[in-house]
Amino acid sequence: MLTRFASRPLERMLAGHGLSMTEFQLMVTLRGGPASALELARRLRLDPAPVGRSLARMRDRGVARRASSRRLARWALTEEGERHLEVLEPGWREVDASLRWILGPEIVNPMIRLVDRLPNPIPREGRGWSDD
């Protein structure tokens, strides 16, 4: 429930720009430099399949590009992607400040420390449909 409360304002802001939360996270991460889809998935603690689909959508919109056609090629932000992040930054900062004010430092600070200590990637809880 807390996750939904915390993510809803950002999701609404991003939807106004035609972005998903995953696409936004990928853009922010790629701002730090090129990375493969697998590196991005691990860094963001996400499943690689949705990351690959999000990168493909971002490529189609011109905000990310692939260095080559190889399967494990590295991805990078385009100039358009950089500009898009500049436009999003004030909205993201406003949402972040609002949530920090609402939740207060007694919740926010321990939560950030906890997430920063999580293993990367997060181990799966069950085997599910995968055979790994």
Backbone bond lengths (Angstrom), bond angles and torsions (degrees), N, CA, C in turn:
res aa  C-N    CA-C-N  psi(-1)  N-CA   C-N-CA  omega(-1)  CA-C   N-CA-C  phi
1 M - - - 1.433 - - 1.533 110.53 -
2 L 1.326 116.86 -40.55 1.459 120.35 178.64 1.524 110.37 -64.41
3 T 1.321 115.96 -37.75 1.465 119.68 178.85 1.519 110.58 -60.95
4 R 1.312 115.98 -45.62 1.458 120.55 -179.88 1.530 111.04 -63.60
5 F 1.324 115.67 -42.52 1.470 120.45 178.66 1.528 110.35 -61.11
6 A 1.327 116.25 -42.59 1.462 120.75 -176.63 1.521 112.45 -74.80
7 S 1.326 117.70 -34.55 1.471 119.65 -175.09 1.530 113.77 -87.63
8 R 1.313 118.08 -24.38 1.468 121.01 -175.63 1.538 113.87 -55.68
9 P 1.341 119.99 -48.05 1.478 118.28 -179.67 1.528 113.00 -61.63
10 L 1.327 116.57 -39.15 1.462 119.30 179.24 1.525 110.47 -68.84
11 E 1.330 117.21 -41.98 1.465 120.17 178.32 1.527 111.10 -59.72
12 R 1.324 117.19 -40.72 1.468 120.78 178.80 1.525 111.17 -64.87
13 M 1.323 116.17 -43.60 1.465 120.22 179.48 1.528 109.90 -62.88
14 L 1.330 117.25 -44.67 1.459 121.36 -178.99 1.527 111.82 -67.23
15 A 1.329 116.69 -37.60 1.468 120.22 179.64 1.521 110.51 -60.31
16 G 1.321 117.11 -33.96 1.457 121.00 176.26 1.523 112.88 -63.53
17 H 1.334 116.44 -17.97 1.462 122.16 177.99 1.530 111.35 -108.68
18 G 1.329 116.77 8.09 1.456 121.18 178.28 1.514 114.44 73.13
19 L 1.332 117.27 27.16 1.461 121.14 -178.75 1.517 111.55 -118.92
20 S 1.316 115.69 148.94 1.456 121.09 171.16 1.527 108.26 -92.89
21 M 1.312 115.95 166.82 1.462 121.01 177.62 1.538 109.78 -60.77
22 T 1.313 117.13 -41.49 1.469 120.51 179.99 1.519 110.76 -62.89
23 E 1.315 117.68 -43.72 1.467 120.60 179.58 1.530 110.68 -62.52
24 F 1.321 116.31 -40.88 1.459 119.88 178.49 1.531 110.42 -63.24
25 Q 1.329 117.20 -46.14 1.461 121.34 178.74 1.525 110.75 -59.40
26 L 1.330 116.34 -41.42 1.467 120.44 178.93 1.522 110.75 -64.12
27 M 1.322 116.88 -43.04 1.464 119.93 -179.73 1.529 110.84 -62.94
28 V 1.323 116.51 -44.35 1.468 119.98 179.67 1.529 110.07 -62.88
29 T 1.315 117.23 -41.56 1.464 121.02 179.93 1.521 110.72 -67.31
30 L 1.330 117.39 -42.21 1.466 120.64 179.78 1.525 111.89 -68.00
31 R 1.306 116.84 -21.37 1.472 119.83 176.01 1.530 109.73 -58.99
32 G 1.325 116.57 -29.20 1.459 121.62 178.95 1.518 113.99 -77.63
33 G 1.315 117.56 -10.20 1.456 121.44 178.32 1.518 111.62 137.54
34 P 1.338 116.62 163.64 1.460 121.27 -177.80 1.526 112.68 -60.86
35 A 1.328 115.50 150.50 1.462 121.86 178.57 1.522 108.96 -157.59
36 S 1.319 116.22 154.70 1.464 120.66 175.89 1.527 108.76 -77.63
37 A 1.317 116.25 164.44 1.468 120.91 178.85 1.527 110.02 -60.53
38 L 1.317 117.08 -39.91 1.462 120.68 179.85 1.529 111.00 -66.54
39 E 1.322 117.63 -42.17 1.469 120.67 176.29 1.526 110.85 -60.88
40 L 1.321 116.20 -42.38 1.463 120.62 179.23 1.525 110.96 -63.28
41 A 1.333 116.41 -44.49 1.463 120.46 179.78 1.523 110.47 -60.60
42 R 1.315 116.55 -44.97 1.475 119.82 179.49 1.526 111.22 -64.99
43 R 1.322 116.54 -45.38 1.460 120.56 -177.79 1.523 111.56 -61.55
44 L 1.333 116.24 -37.94 1.470 120.91 -177.89 1.527 113.16 -93.24
45 R 1.335 115.83 -0.83 1.468 121.73 -179.21 1.528 110.89 58.58
46 L 1.334 115.19 46.67 1.458 121.90 -179.89 1.515 109.93 -120.18
47 D 1.315 116.37 160.38 1.458 121.70 175.15 1.527 108.94 -70.85
48 P 1.332 118.82 136.60 1.468 121.00 -177.11 1.532 115.15 -61.48
49 A 1.331 119.15 -32.22 1.470 120.54 -176.54 1.533 112.33 -61.66
50 P 1.331 119.24 -52.89 1.471 118.61 178.09 1.528 112.41 -63.62
51 V 1.326 116.85 -31.20 1.468 119.84 178.02 1.520 109.36 -62.95
52 G 1.326 116.95 -44.82 1.467 120.88 178.77 1.522 111.90 -61.51
53 R 1.329 117.17 -42.25 1.468 120.53 179.26 1.527 110.57 -66.14
54 S 1.329 116.20 -40.57 1.470 119.68 179.21 1.525 110.65 -64.45
55 L 1.325 117.09 -41.89 1.465 120.38 178.15 1.523 111.15 -61.93
56 A 1.323 116.83 -38.63 1.472 120.46 178.69 1.534 110.32 -64.10
57 R 1.334 117.11 -42.48 1.465 120.23 177.50 1.529 110.53 -64.28
58 M 1.320 116.19 -40.10 1.462 120.29 179.24 1.526 110.90 -65.21
59 R 1.322 116.70 -38.05 1.469 120.71 176.41 1.525 110.15 -63.48
60 D 1.323 116.21 -43.43 1.465 120.51 -179.58 1.525 111.79 -62.84
61 R 1.330 117.40 -31.47 1.468 121.58 178.07 1.526 112.83 -86.74
62 G 1.323 116.60 -6.59 1.462 120.36 176.22 1.518 115.35 84.20
63 V 1.341 118.02 16.07 1.460 119.32 -179.90 1.527 112.96 -98.45
64 A 1.331 116.86 -11.77 1.472 121.52 176.61 1.519 108.26 -140.92
65 R 1.337 114.32 154.57 1.466 118.72 177.75 1.515 108.83 -138.99
66 R 1.306 113.91 156.28 1.455 122.02 178.14 1.523 107.91 -101.58
67 A 1.325 116.55 137.50 1.463 120.85 -177.26 1.533 112.28 -66.55
68 S 1.331 116.99 -31.07 1.464 120.68 178.72 1.525 108.56 -155.56
69 S 1.315 117.20 178.83 1.460 120.52 -179.41 1.526 111.82 -88.36
70 R 1.323 117.33 0.33 1.470 120.39 178.03 1.517 110.36 -61.07
71 R 1.309 116.19 151.38 1.462 122.44 -176.25 1.529 112.57 -58.97
72 L 1.316 118.12 -43.10 1.460 121.51 -176.28 1.534 112.42 -102.76
73 A 1.313 115.71 28.20 1.466 120.25 -179.42 1.520 110.54 -62.81
74 R 1.300 114.73 153.12 1.463 120.77 179.17 1.533 109.66 -82.59
75 W 1.321 115.17 148.23 1.451 123.08 178.99 1.516 109.46 -107.11
76 A 1.320 116.26 151.99 1.462 121.52 178.14 1.523 108.97 -143.83
77 L 1.322 115.32 157.45 1.466 120.55 173.43 1.525 108.93 -74.84
78 T 1.297 116.07 144.21 1.462 120.88 172.15 1.532 107.59 -87.95
79 E 1.316 116.34 173.56 1.466 119.50 175.08 1.527 110.36 -60.02
80 E 1.322 115.74 -37.84 1.470 120.44 177.37 1.535 110.14 -61.32
81 G 1.326 117.35 -41.21 1.457 121.40 177.64 1.515 112.12 -62.96
82 E 1.332 116.08 -41.07 1.475 120.78 176.92 1.526 110.51 -61.30
83 R 1.330 116.62 -44.35 1.469 120.37 179.29 1.523 111.06 -64.26
84 H 1.327 115.49 -39.45 1.460 120.34 179.42 1.537 110.05 -60.68
85 L 1.333 116.87 -42.78 1.466 120.25 178.57 1.531 111.67 -64.63
86 E 1.321 116.65 -36.63 1.468 119.77 177.48 1.522 111.00 -61.79
87 V 1.327 116.23 -38.88 1.467 120.69 178.39 1.532 110.27 -68.77
88 L 1.328 117.27 -37.10 1.466 121.33 -177.81 1.528 113.67 -75.90
89 E 1.314 117.23 -24.27 1.461 120.48 -171.59 1.536 114.27 -56.29
90 P 1.331 120.41 -46.91 1.475 118.25 179.14 1.534 112.61 -60.33
91 G 1.323 117.51 -40.11 1.469 120.83 178.77 1.509 111.94 -65.61
92 W 1.328 116.84 -41.75 1.458 121.48 178.84 1.526 110.00 -64.12
93 R 1.322 116.93 -43.94 1.471 120.55 -179.61 1.537 110.73 -63.39
94 E 1.331 116.75 -38.20 1.463 120.66 178.90 1.529 111.08 -65.63
95 V 1.330 116.96 -44.75 1.468 120.98 178.24 1.530 109.95 -62.46
96 D 1.314 117.15 -45.30 1.466 122.08 -179.62 1.526 110.65 -60.47
97 A 1.325 117.43 -48.11 1.466 121.20 -179.34 1.528 111.20 -62.64
98 S 1.320 116.52 -40.12 1.457 121.11 179.81 1.530 110.97 -63.05
99 L 1.329 116.38 -46.30 1.472 120.09 179.95 1.522 111.14 -65.05
100 R 1.321 116.93 -41.69 1.466 119.69 178.84 1.532 110.69 -62.24
101 W 1.335 117.47 -37.34 1.449 121.22 179.09 1.530 110.73 -69.31
102 I 1.347 116.69 -44.52 1.466 121.04 -178.32 1.528 111.00 -65.22
103 L 1.337 117.00 -46.84 1.464 120.83 -175.93 1.524 112.76 -79.82
104 G 1.309 116.93 -30.08 1.457 120.94 179.64 1.521 112.48 80.71
105 P 1.330 116.05 156.77 1.459 120.83 -176.47 1.531 113.68 -64.78
106 E 1.341 117.34 -25.78 1.469 119.48 -179.35 1.534 112.12 -68.20
107 I 1.308 118.34 -20.22 1.470 121.58 174.94 1.526 110.21 -101.41
108 V 1.318 117.09 -46.29 1.465 121.56 -173.61 1.529 112.15 -63.97
109 N 1.315 118.18 -50.63 1.465 120.75 -174.55 1.529 113.30 -61.97
110 P 1.353 119.96 -48.03 1.468 118.68 176.91 1.540 112.48 -63.89
111 M 1.347 116.51 -33.99 1.462 119.61 179.66 1.532 110.47 -64.73
112 I 1.312 117.26 -43.37 1.464 121.18 179.40 1.527 109.86 -63.43
113 R 1.332 117.07 -43.86 1.477 120.09 178.49 1.525 110.90 -61.43
114 L 1.323 116.75 -40.95 1.466 121.20 -179.83 1.529 110.71 -63.32
115 V 1.312 116.58 -48.85 1.470 120.43 -179.25 1.523 110.70 -62.70
116 D 1.327 117.64 -39.48 1.459 120.82 179.24 1.522 112.68 -63.97
117 R 1.339 117.11 -24.23 1.476 120.62 179.97 1.521 113.20 -91.35
118 L 1.318 118.46 -6.46 1.459 120.46 -179.36 1.524 110.37 -63.43
119 P 1.339 116.55 145.73 1.466 118.46 177.16 1.521 110.32 -64.35
120 N 1.304 115.23 152.82 1.458 120.47 -179.41 1.512 108.91 -127.91
121 P 1.299 121.36 115.06 1.464 126.99 -1.21 1.526 110.87 -77.05
122 I 1.323 115.18 160.71 1.453 120.82 178.11 1.523 108.16 -69.37
123 P 1.352 117.64 129.77 1.471 118.88 179.19 1.525 111.06 -63.30
124 R 1.318 115.92 145.48 1.465 120.47 177.23 1.517 109.76 -70.78
125 E 1.338 115.55 144.97 1.459 119.66 179.93 1.518 111.70 -78.03
126 G 1.314 117.92 -33.90 1.454 121.29 -178.64 1.506 109.65 -142.12
127 R 1.302 115.09 167.80 1.463 119.10 -177.74 1.523 111.84 -75.64
128 G 1.335 117.03 -27.66 1.463 119.98 177.26 1.513 112.02 54.29
129 W 1.328 116.13 -139.95 1.460 121.64 -177.73 1.512 113.12 -90.79
130 S 1.312 117.57 -5.87 1.468 118.69 -179.30 1.515 110.16 -80.64
131 D 1.291 116.15 161.98 1.466 119.77 178.99 1.521 110.86 -112.08
132 D 1.343 117.58 22.84 1.463 119.22 179.67 1.501 112.91 -93.17
